[in-house]
């Protein structure tokens, strides 16, 4: 069985999720950052409704904690 995402009221449609992603990327850019290729791929899956924000947080936490151990 696949992952069952949970979306709050403001994340019910792809358009709502796309707007959330645009907001998050805008905030990052305003602070001199950008979305990594990994995060961009996760955002695409989020907009498509395959995963939720909790999944993204867990994936990034796992990705970056592995980088700290190997670096």
N, C-alpha and C positions, 0 to 999 in steps of 0.2 A: 504494500500500500504506500502511496506517495505522501508527501508532506501536505498537510491540510492547513493553509494559511488562515489567519484571523485578521479581519480588517475592521477598524472602528468606523463610525458613521461617516467620517470625512474621507474615507479611503475606499468607498464601495465601488467606484467605477474606475476604469483605466484613466479617464480624464482627470479625476481627482488625484489619483496616485501620480500621474505625470506632473501635475501642478506641485505636489509635495516634493518631487524630485527636483523640479526646476528651482523651487525655493531653497532647498538644501544646497544645490550646486551654486546658486547665486550667493548664498552666505559664505560658502567656502572660497569662492572667487573674490569676494569683497575683502577677505582676510589674506589674500595672496596664495590661496591653495587651489587645488583642483581635484577632481575625482580620479582615482587610480583606474587602470584598465579593469582590475578585479571588481572594484566598486561599481563602475559603469555597467559591467555585465550583470551584477546583482540588481542594480536599478532597473535594467531592462526586464529581468524576470519578475521584479516587484510590480512594475507597471502592467505586465501581462497577467498578473494575478496568480503567478505560480508560487510566490513566497511572500512573506510579510516582513515588517520591520524587525521583529524579534529574530527572524532567521538571518537577516542581514547583519544585525549586531553580533550574533553568535559566529557567523562565518568570518567576519572581520576580526573578531577577538581571537579566533583560532588561527587565522592567517598571520596576524601580527604577533601573536605570542610565539608562534613557531619561528618567525624571523628573529625575535629577540634571543631565542635559545641557540640559533645557529650562527648569530652574528657576534 
